[in-house]
Amino acid sequence: MKLRNGGMDVEERFLFHGTTQSTLQAICEHNFDWRICGKNGTLYGKGSYFARDAKYSHHYTGSTPVRAMFVSRVLVGMFVRGETDYLLPPYKPGSTTSMYDSCVNDPGNPSIFVVFEKDQVYPEYLIYYTEVTTQQQTVPAPVASVRATQNSHQITAPTSPTSPTSSNDSKCTIL
């Protein structure tokens, strides 16, 4: 991508991708290949969708007790507002050879990113979590475990989403 962009650095972001348990293995084996895994969104193009906000991606994690969400490094590069019928990003203005790198919902303040090539994505972390229902609302609970692709670490997470400074903390493991 850097070569295609005239040697300029390419913008990279950490973005979320919620998924069901049934697609985890395919993503781990084939990366985010929308031809294999994609089945939810085509509003901004027929690609793999990533969100700036975990809350948005949570809606795509299914209804099982334990949910799964990837935190991925995504090369978003130069982006443009997507369209439903895009199979690839459109050409940049005045060009017949240079395309945008990705599509978004709002170029001024993007919260949804669509990429069309799996080499633009690195699924760095897989987060497993459960939901907690309080009297007011249902909220994601603290992370039960996080699997990283490299080293093993241990972190501490609060047991209650409403009291992050609680002295009753639970251990979470990054494998």
Disulfide bonds with the S-S distance in Angstrom:
none
